[in-house]
């Protein structure tokens, strides 16, 4: 009986970890997209300044 409790806890921890990794990938994609958009919006800083 105890093995099922341990297995259930392990499964919950595994699902939580998978969810966290999914969120990390999604936030990384958002950050990269935002940085890419900001880089395209700004003119090249090296050319306009002496």
PATIKE-618578 format. One record per residue (C-alpha): residue number from 1; residue in three letters; x, y, z. Coordinates in steps of 0.001 Angstrom, whole numbers, m for minus. Layout:
<lummis>
{n=NUM, res=ALA, xx=X, yy=Y, zz=Z}
...
</lummis>
This chain:
<lummis>
{n=1, res=UNK, xx=0, yy=0, zz=0}
{n=2, res=UNK, xx=2836, yy=2420, zz=848}
{n=3, res=UNK, xx=4446, yy=1981, zz=m2557}
{n=4, res=UNK, xx=1330, yy=3461, zz=m4211}
{n=5, res=UNK, xx=1551, yy=6561, zz=m2029}
{n=6, res=UNK, xx=5221, yy=6982, zz=m2909}
{n=7, res=UNK, xx=4464, yy=6408, zz=m6581}
{n=8, res=UNK, xx=1682, yy=9001, zz=m6462}
{n=9, res=UNK, xx=3958, yy=11577, zz=m4825}
{n=10, res=UNK, xx=6655, yy=10877, zz=m7403}
{n=11, res=UNK, xx=4128, yy=11299, zz=m10204}
{n=12, res=UNK, xx=2948, yy=14627, zz=m8791}
{n=13, res=UNK, xx=6525, yy=15883, zz=m8512}
{n=14, res=UNK, xx=7272, yy=14713, zz=m12062}
{n=15, res=UNK, xx=4189, yy=16478, zz=m13466}
{n=16, res=UNK, xx=5060, yy=19671, zz=m11588}
{n=17, res=UNK, xx=8639, yy=19600, zz=m12938}
{n=18, res=UNK, xx=7404, yy=19062, zz=m16501}
{n=19, res=UNK, xx=5011, yy=22004, zz=m16095}
{n=20, res=UNK, xx=7842, yy=24224, zz=m14837}
{n=21, res=UNK, xx=10087, yy=23292, zz=m17767}
{n=22, res=UNK, xx=7225, yy=24080, zz=m20140}
{n=23, res=UNK, xx=6835, yy=27521, zz=m18552}
{n=24, res=UNK, xx=10585, yy=28150, zz=m18798}
{n=25, res=UNK, xx=10612, yy=27350, zz=m22516}
{n=26, res=UNK, xx=7580, yy=29591, zz=m23111}
{n=27, res=UNK, xx=9090, yy=32525, zz=m21203}
{n=28, res=UNK, xx=12427, yy=32109, zz=m22986}
{n=29, res=UNK, xx=10635, yy=32268, zz=m26345}
{n=30, res=UNK, xx=8758, yy=35404, zz=m25231}
{n=31, res=UNK, xx=11978, yy=37056, zz=m24060}
{n=32, res=UNK, xx=13802, yy=36251, zz=m27287}
{n=33, res=UNK, xx=10910, yy=37588, zz=m29366}
{n=34, res=UNK, xx=10788, yy=40789, zz=m27301}
{n=35, res=UNK, xx=14564, yy=41293, zz=m27616}
{n=36, res=UNK, xx=14369, yy=40656, zz=m31359}
{n=37, res=UNK, xx=11582, yy=43225, zz=m31728}
{n=38, res=UNK, xx=13521, yy=45788, zz=m29673}
{n=39, res=UNK, xx=16657, yy=45220, zz=m31755}
{n=40, res=UNK, xx=14712, yy=45789, zz=m34973}
{n=41, res=UNK, xx=13067, yy=48948, zz=m33601}
{n=42, res=UNK, xx=16360, yy=50575, zz=m32572}
{n=43, res=UNK, xx=18681, yy=51976, zz=m35241}
{n=44, res=UNK, xx=22285, yy=50816, zz=m35243}
{n=45, res=UNK, xx=23912, yy=52733, zz=m32410}
{n=46, res=UNK, xx=27467, yy=52514, zz=m33772}
{n=47, res=UNK, xx=26774, yy=54355, zz=m37031}
{n=48, res=UNK, xx=25051, yy=57527, zz=m35776}
{n=49, res=UNK, xx=27419, yy=58399, zz=m32924}
{n=50, res=UNK, xx=31053, yy=59550, zz=m33411}
</lummis>
